Amino acid sequence: MLLQFGVEQAYTDYLIHLAVTLIAMMLALYIVFQAFRGYRRNDSQRILFLAIGLALLTLAPFALSILGASLGNSLGLGPRLYTFYLPVASRLLEICGLGCILYSLFIRN
């Protein structure tokens, strides 16, 4: 009985994590879409790099989180995936996103 409760709790925790992540991704996607619309309307490279930076800063780590959790569970990958590889990959995406945003602040049209 205790084992079954633990499995059910882990499944519930996973679904809650997935739902919260998907909500955050939808909000981020809306913001990135608005920035991309601004790029298309004004034909401004600054806004394009802002949109790319926002996508890398917000959407990419969430997608990586979902992908890592799905693959990690289905392939039976060890805890090092969750404690090292996914956090490092997420931070690298965030650094690239921040670099794009910083570049968008200094680029001249």
N, CA and C atoms as a LAMMPS dump frame, in Angstrom:
ITEM: TIMESTEP
0
ITEM: NUMBER OF ATOMS
327
ITEM: BOX BOUNDS ff ff ff
-5.0000000000000000e+02 5.0000000000000000e+02
-5.0000000000000000e+02 5.0000000000000000e+02
-5.0000000000000000e+02 5.0000000000000000e+02
ITEM: ATOMS id mol type element x y z
1 1 1 N 0.824 -1.185 0
2 1 2 C 0 0 0
3 1 3 C 0.872 1.254 0
4 2 1 N 1.938 1.245 0.785
5 2 2 C 2.816 2.408 0.846
6 2 3 C 3.501 2.651 -0.493
7 3 1 N 3.905 1.587 -1.179
8 3 2 C 4.548 1.723 -2.477
9 3 3 C 3.586 2.316 -3.498
10 4 1 N 2.346 1.854 -3.464
11 4 2 C 1.357 2.366 -4.405
12 4 3 C 1.091 3.845 -4.154
13 5 1 N 1.012 4.271 -2.899
14 5 2 C 0.805 5.682 -2.594
15 5 3 C 1.961 6.529 -3.089
16 6 1 N 3.176 6.022 -2.965
17 6 2 C 4.346 6.749 -3.435
18 6 3 C 4.331 6.932 -4.946
19 7 1 N 3.909 5.916 -5.679
20 7 2 C 3.837 5.998 -7.134
21 7 3 C 2.748 6.976 -7.54
22 8 1 N 1.59 6.904 -6.888
23 8 2 C 0.499 7.826 -7.197
24 8 3 C 0.909 9.268 -6.884
25 9 1 N 1.609 9.476 -5.785
26 9 2 C 2.056 10.821 -5.411
27 9 3 C 3.061 11.357 -6.423
28 10 1 N 3.975 10.512 -6.866
29 10 2 C 4.958 10.94 -7.862
30 10 3 C 4.267 11.307 -9.172
31 11 1 N 3.26 10.536 -9.563
32 11 2 C 2.518 10.825 -10.794
33 11 3 C 1.756 12.141 -10.664
34 12 1 N 1.142 12.369 -9.519
35 12 2 C 0.422 13.623 -9.27
36 12 3 C 1.391 14.8 -9.273
37 13 1 N 2.52 14.648 -8.628
38 13 2 C 3.533 15.709 -8.626
39 13 3 C 3.988 16.029 -10.043
40 14 1 N 4.181 14.998 -10.851
41 14 2 C 4.609 15.203 -12.23
42 14 3 C 3.544 15.968 -13.018
43 15 1 N 2.274 15.609 -12.842
44 15 2 C 1.2 16.29 -13.565
45 15 3 C 1.074 17.753 -13.143
46 16 1 N 1.25 18.029 -11.863
47 16 2 C 1.202 19.414 -11.391
48 16 3 C 2.365 20.203 -11.988
49 17 1 N 3.541 19.618 -11.971
50 17 2 C 4.72 20.27 -12.56
51 17 3 C 4.503 20.526 -14.047
52 18 1 N 3.952 19.561 -14.751
53 18 2 C 3.688 19.706 -16.173
54 18 3 C 2.672 20.817 -16.437
55 19 1 N 1.603 20.866 -15.654
56 19 2 C 0.569 21.886 -15.85
57 19 3 C 1.117 23.288 -15.61
58 20 1 N 1.863 23.466 -14.544
59 20 2 C 2.435 24.78 -14.236
60 20 3 C 3.439 25.189 -15.319
61 21 1 N 4.228 24.247 -15.792
62 21 2 C 5.194 24.534 -16.839
63 21 3 C 4.498 24.919 -18.141
64 22 1 N 3.425 24.224 -18.488
65 22 2 C 2.698 24.549 -19.711
66 22 3 C 2.039 25.923 -19.628
67 23 1 N 1.527 26.298 -18.473
68 23 2 C 0.951 27.633 -18.298
69 23 3 C 2.037 28.698 -18.473
70 24 1 N 3.183 28.477 -17.859
71 24 2 C 4.285 29.43 -17.994
72 24 3 C 4.756 29.507 -19.449
73 25 1 N 4.792 28.375 -20.138
74 25 2 C 5.196 28.376 -21.54
75 25 3 C 4.206 29.142 -22.409
76 26 1 N 2.917 29.011 -22.129
77 26 2 C 1.915 29.744 -22.911
78 26 3 C 2.07 31.245 -22.722
79 27 1 N 2.307 31.681 -21.499
80 27 2 C 2.522 33.105 -21.252
81 27 3 C 3.789 33.598 -21.951
82 28 1 N 4.843 32.823 -21.87
83 28 2 C 6.093 33.192 -22.522
84 28 3 C 5.927 33.223 -24.038
85 29 1 N 5.206 32.25 -24.564
86 29 2 C 4.976 32.213 -26.008
87 29 3 C 4.193 33.436 -26.466
88 30 1 N 3.227 33.864 -25.689
89 30 2 C 2.462 35.064 -26.029
90 30 3 C 3.361 36.3 -26.05
91 31 1 N 4.234 36.426 -25.074
92 31 2 C 5.15 37.576 -25.018
93 31 3 C 6.118 37.547 -26.204
94 32 1 N 6.671 36.377 -26.508
95 32 2 C 7.587 36.248 -27.637
96 32 3 C 6.85 36.544 -28.945
97 33 1 N 5.614 36.071 -29.073
98 33 2 C 4.831 36.339 -30.27
99 33 3 C 4.598 37.829 -30.453
100 34 1 N 4.299 38.538 -29.365
101 34 2 C 4.094 39.984 -29.464
102 34 3 C 5.387 40.691 -29.883
103 35 1 N 6.509 40.254 -29.359
104 35 2 C 7.788 40.848 -29.761
105 35 3 C 8.072 40.554 -31.227
106 36 1 N 7.763 39.352 -31.682
107 36 2 C 7.975 39.012 -33.083
108 36 3 C 7.049 39.828 -33.99
109 37 1 N 5.833 40.052 -33.555
110 37 2 C 4.921 40.916 -34.323
111 37 3 C 5.494 42.324 -34.43
112 38 1 N 6.091 42.809 -33.353
113 38 2 C 6.735 44.121 -33.388
114 38 3 C 7.871 44.154 -34.391
115 39 1 N 8.628 43.064 -34.471
116 39 2 C 9.705 42.979 -35.46
117 39 3 C 9.132 43.034 -36.872
118 40 1 N 8.091 42.262 -37.125
119 40 2 C 7.5 42.227 -38.468
120 40 3 C 6.899 43.579 -38.858
121 41 1 N 6.281 44.228 -37.898
122 41 2 C 5.632 45.51 -38.177
123 41 3 C 6.66 46.601 -38.446
124 42 1 N 7.73 46.642 -37.675
125 42 2 C 8.709 47.718 -37.773
126 42 3 C 9.972 47.338 -38.54
127 43 1 N 10.109 46.056 -38.892
128 43 2 C 11.301 45.558 -39.576
129 43 3 C 12.568 45.974 -38.834
130 44 1 N 12.558 45.755 -37.514
131 44 2 C 13.65 46.168 -36.647
132 44 3 C 14.409 44.944 -36.143
133 45 1 N 15.711 44.914 -36.433
134 45 2 C 16.523 43.804 -35.943
135 45 3 C 16.627 43.812 -34.427
136 46 1 N 16.539 44.967 -33.824
137 46 2 C 16.59 45.044 -32.353
138 46 3 C 15.455 44.231 -31.738
139 47 1 N 14.263 44.39 -32.298
140 47 2 C 13.109 43.663 -31.775
141 47 3 C 13.233 42.172 -32.071
142 48 1 N 13.826 41.827 -33.218
143 48 2 C 14.033 40.413 -33.535
144 48 3 C 14.944 39.757 -32.505
145 49 1 N 16.059 40.407 -32.182
146 49 2 C 16.961 39.828 -31.185
147 49 3 C 16.331 39.823 -29.792
148 50 1 N 15.48 40.79 -29.516
149 50 2 C 14.741 40.775 -28.255
150 50 3 C 13.817 39.568 -28.209
151 51 1 N 13.11 39.298 -29.308
152 51 2 C 12.21 38.143 -29.365
153 51 3 C 12.982 36.829 -29.224
154 52 1 N 14.114 36.732 -29.907
155 52 2 C 14.934 35.519 -29.804
156 52 3 C 15.45 35.35 -28.377
157 53 1 N 15.913 36.437 -27.783
158 53 2 C 16.407 36.377 -26.409
159 53 3 C 15.33 35.965 -25.429
160 54 1 N 14.141 36.519 -25.598
161 54 2 C 13.033 36.151 -24.711
162 54 3 C 12.654 34.68 -24.893
163 55 1 N 12.688 34.212 -26.132
164 55 2 C 12.378 32.802 -26.374
165 55 3 C 13.408 31.892 -25.706
166 56 1 N 14.688 32.253 -25.847
167 56 2 C 15.732 31.437 -25.221
168 56 3 C 15.7 31.535 -23.702
169 57 1 N 15.295 32.671 -23.203
170 57 2 C 15.27 32.882 -21.756
171 57 3 C 14.067 32.225 -21.099
172 58 1 N 12.951 32.181 -21.806
173 58 2 C 11.721 31.689 -21.174
174 58 3 C 11.25 30.355 -21.743
175 59 1 N 11.09 30.247 -23.03
176 59 2 C 10.519 29.04 -23.62
177 59 3 C 11.471 27.854 -23.617
178 60 1 N 12.712 28.082 -24.003
179 60 2 C 13.653 26.975 -24.151
180 60 3 C 13.894 26.205 -22.845
181 61 1 N 14.109 26.872 -21.698
182 61 2 C 14.297 26.093 -20.469
183 61 3 C 13.054 25.288 -20.065
184 62 1 N 11.869 25.85 -20.312
185 62 2 C 10.648 25.102 -20.002
186 62 3 C 10.528 23.871 -20.893
187 63 1 N 10.788 24.052 -22.182
188 63 2 C 10.726 22.919 -23.107
189 63 3 C 11.776 21.866 -22.743
190 64 1 N 12.947 22.328 -22.366
191 64 2 C 14.001 21.414 -21.945
192 64 3 C 13.587 20.643 -20.686
193 65 1 N 12.92 21.313 -19.788
194 65 2 C 12.448 20.673 -18.564
195 65 3 C 11.447 19.565 -18.873
196 66 1 N 10.498 19.854 -19.746
197 66 2 C 9.494 18.844 -20.108
198 66 3 C 10.15 17.691 -20.856
199 67 1 N 10.997 18.018 -21.81
200 67 2 C 11.669 16.985 -22.591
201 67 3 C 12.56 16.118 -21.708
202 68 1 N 13.309 16.755 -20.822
203 68 2 C 14.188 15.998 -19.929
204 68 3 C 13.426 15.096 -18.988
205 69 1 N 12.316 15.598 -18.44
206 69 2 C 11.516 14.777 -17.531
207 69 3 C 10.886 13.604 -18.279
208 70 1 N 10.409 13.853 -19.484
209 70 2 C 9.784 12.777 -20.261
210 70 3 C 10.805 11.726 -20.669
211 71 1 N 11.92 12.171 -21.222
212 71 2 C 12.943 11.216 -21.647
213 71 3 C 13.602 10.522 -20.464
214 72 1 N 13.817 11.284 -19.397
215 72 2 C 14.446 10.697 -18.216
216 72 3 C 13.622 9.575 -17.625
217 73 1 N 12.298 9.783 -17.573
218 73 2 C 11.427 8.742 -17.035
219 73 3 C 11.308 7.558 -17.977
220 74 1 N 11.152 7.821 -19.266
221 74 2 C 10.938 6.717 -20.205
222 74 3 C 12.216 5.923 -20.468
223 75 1 N 13.348 6.587 -20.464
224 75 2 C 14.607 5.89 -20.726
225 75 3 C 15.302 5.402 -19.46
226 76 1 N 14.787 5.809 -18.309
227 76 2 C 15.378 5.373 -17.05
228 76 3 C 16.75 5.978 -16.796
229 77 1 N 16.936 7.212 -17.215
230 77 2 C 18.226 7.869 -16.997
231 77 3 C 18.409 8.183 -15.517
232 78 1 N 19.62 8.222 -15.097
233 78 2 C 19.941 8.386 -13.683
234 78 3 C 19.692 9.782 -13.15
235 79 1 N 19.887 9.952 -11.865
236 79 2 C 19.646 11.247 -11.235
237 79 3 C 20.614 12.335 -11.684
238 80 1 N 21.747 11.962 -12.271
239 80 2 C 22.702 12.974 -12.741
240 80 3 C 22.094 13.841 -13.842
241 81 1 N 21.173 13.27 -14.598
242 81 2 C 20.48 14.045 -15.628
243 81 3 C 19.753 15.221 -14.993
244 82 1 N 19.089 14.975 -13.874
245 82 2 C 18.281 16.01 -13.221
246 82 3 C 19.106 16.945 -12.342
247 83 1 N 20.209 16.45 -11.823
248 83 2 C 20.989 17.272 -10.897
249 83 3 C 22.135 18.027 -11.563
250 84 1 N 22.535 17.596 -12.769
251 84 2 C 23.651 18.273 -13.427
252 84 3 C 23.339 18.697 -14.859
253 85 1 N 23.024 17.734 -15.719
254 85 2 C 22.912 18.03 -17.147
255 85 3 C 21.77 18.989 -17.48
256 86 1 N 20.578 18.736 -16.965
257 86 2 C 19.463 19.638 -17.254
258 86 3 C 19.666 21.042 -16.68
259 87 1 N 20.112 21.199 -15.427
260 87 2 C 20.354 22.558 -14.938
261 87 3 C 21.439 23.304 -15.716
262 88 1 N 22.505 22.62 -16.094
263 88 2 C 23.57 23.281 -16.861
264 88 3 C 23.057 23.677 -18.242
265 89 1 N 22.344 22.789 -18.909
266 89 2 C 21.793 23.108 -20.231
267 89 3 C 20.801 24.263 -20.137
268 90 1 N 20.001 24.266 -19.099
269 90 2 C 19.042 25.351 -18.902
270 90 3 C 19.749 26.689 -18.699
271 91 1 N 20.793 26.701 -17.896
272 91 2 C 21.545 27.944 -17.654
273 91 3 C 22.24 28.42 -18.914
274 92 1 N 22.745 27.495 -19.724
275 92 2 C 23.384 27.89 -20.981
276 92 3 C 22.38 28.533 -21.937
277 93 1 N 21.166 27.991 -21.992
278 93 2 C 20.121 28.612 -22.811
279 93 3 C 19.771 29.999 -22.287
280 94 1 N 19.708 30.13 -20.977
281 94 2 C 19.409 31.435 -20.387
282 94 3 C 20.52 32.442 -20.675
283 95 1 N 21.772 32 -20.628
284 95 2 C 22.898 32.894 -20.943
285 95 3 C 22.815 33.345 -22.398
286 96 1 N 22.501 32.429 -23.303
287 96 2 C 22.346 32.806 -24.714
288 96 3 C 21.194 33.795 -24.882
289 97 1 N 20.09 33.571 -24.177
290 97 2 C 18.959 34.491 -24.245
291 97 3 C 19.302 35.869 -23.712
292 98 1 N 19.992 35.909 -22.6
293 98 2 C 20.411 37.2 -22.053
294 98 3 C 21.395 37.898 -22.983
295 99 1 N 22.267 37.123 -23.638
296 99 2 C 23.185 37.704 -24.609
297 99 3 C 22.44 38.326 -25.788
298 100 1 N 21.405 37.658 -26.265
299 100 2 C 20.605 38.217 -27.361
300 100 3 C 19.886 39.487 -26.925
301 101 1 N 19.35 39.488 -25.72
302 101 2 C 18.674 40.693 -25.223
303 101 3 C 19.674 41.83 -25.071
304 102 1 N 20.835 41.531 -24.532
305 102 2 C 21.874 42.554 -24.396
306 102 3 C 22.305 43.079 -25.763
307 103 1 N 22.455 42.181 -26.726
308 103 2 C 22.815 42.591 -28.087
309 103 3 C 21.731 43.493 -28.685
310 104 1 N 20.458 43.179 -28.393
311 104 2 C 19.37 43.999 -28.926
312 104 3 C 19.387 45.406 -28.362
313 105 1 N 19.973 45.569 -27.195
314 105 2 C 20.062 46.905 -26.605
315 105 3 C 21.164 47.75 -27.228
316 106 1 N 22.189 47.1 -27.782
317 106 2 C 23.339 47.835 -28.308
318 106 3 C 23.385 47.91 -29.83
319 107 1 N 22.581 47.119 -30.523
320 107 2 C 22.614 47.122 -31.987
321 107 3 C 22.004 48.415 -32.517
322 108 1 N 22.525 48.88 -33.609
323 108 2 C 21.996 50.082 -34.274
324 108 3 C 21.298 49.654 -35.547
325 109 1 N 20.109 50.197 -35.792
326 109 2 C 19.375 49.895 -37.024
327 109 3 C 19.814 50.785 -38.144
